């Protein structure tokens, strides 16, 4: 058996890949909020954006859970 000595490990995540969609949507919402000056928008739009921020927190929680499950079902190659 030969060793390369580079100390690398490859992880093939298991489970379903729903975390990819969740991460993408959370990042899109956050990017919109960053480039939009919310204080200049009407109150009803501000409320919608605040609700979207709460949605981002929920999506991040789901991503964490989905990634934990994916790591548990992963294949590790050293």
C-alpha positions as CSV (number, residue, x, y, z in Angstrom):
1,X,0.0,0.0,0.0
2,X,1.4,3.4,-1.0
3,X,0.7,6.6,0.8
4,X,0.8,10.0,-0.8
5,X,1.2,11.9,2.5
6,X,-1.1,14.8,1.5
7,X,-3.5,14.3,4.3
8,X,-6.6,14.6,2.1
9,X,-10.0,13.1,2.7
10,X,-13.0,13.0,0.3
11,X,-16.5,12.9,1.6
12,X,-19.4,11.9,-0.6
13,X,-22.4,13.2,1.2
14,X,-25.3,10.8,1.5
15,X,-29.0,11.4,1.9
16,X,-31.1,13.8,-0.2
17,X,-29.7,17.0,-1.7
18,X,-32.4,19.3,-0.5
19,X,-29.8,21.3,1.4
20,X,-28.5,22.7,-1.9
21,X,-31.8,24.3,-2.8
22,X,-32.3,25.6,0.8
23,X,-28.8,27.2,0.9
24,X,-29.3,28.8,-2.5
25,X,-32.6,30.4,-1.6
26,X,-31.3,31.7,1.7
27,X,-28.3,33.2,-0.1
28,X,-30.5,34.9,-2.7
29,X,-32.8,36.4,0.0
30,X,-29.8,37.7,2.0
31,X,-28.1,39.2,-1.1
32,X,-31.3,41.1,-2.0
33,X,-31.5,42.4,1.5
34,X,-27.9,43.5,1.5
35,X,-28.2,45.6,-1.7
36,X,-31.6,47.1,-0.9
37,X,-32.0,50.0,1.5
38,X,-35.0,48.7,3.4
39,X,-35.7,51.9,5.3
40,X,-36.6,53.7,2.1
41,X,-39.2,51.2,1.1
42,X,-42.9,51.4,2.1
43,X,-43.9,49.7,5.3
44,X,-45.7,46.8,3.7
45,X,-42.6,45.9,1.7
46,X,-40.5,46.3,4.8
47,X,-42.8,43.8,6.5
48,X,-42.4,41.3,3.6
49,X,-38.6,41.6,3.8
50,X,-38.6,41.1,7.5
51,X,-40.7,38.0,7.0
52,X,-38.2,36.8,4.4
53,X,-35.4,37.3,7.0
54,X,-37.3,35.0,9.4
55,X,-37.6,32.6,6.5
56,X,-33.8,32.7,6.0
57,X,-33.3,31.8,9.7
58,X,-35.7,28.8,9.3
59,X,-33.9,27.7,6.0
60,X,-30.5,27.9,7.7
61,X,-31.9,25.7,10.5
62,X,-33.2,23.2,8.0
63,X,-29.9,23.2,6.1
64,X,-28.0,22.4,9.3
65,X,-30.3,19.5,10.0
66,X,-30.1,18.2,6.4
67,X,-26.3,18.5,6.3
68,X,-26.1,16.6,9.6
69,X,-28.1,13.8,8.1
70,X,-26.1,13.9,4.9
71,X,-22.8,13.6,6.9
72,X,-24.2,10.7,8.9
73,X,-25.0,8.9,5.6
74,X,-21.7,9.8,3.9
75,X,-19.0,7.7,2.4
76,X,-15.5,8.7,3.6
77,X,-12.4,8.1,1.5
78,X,-9.0,8.7,3.0
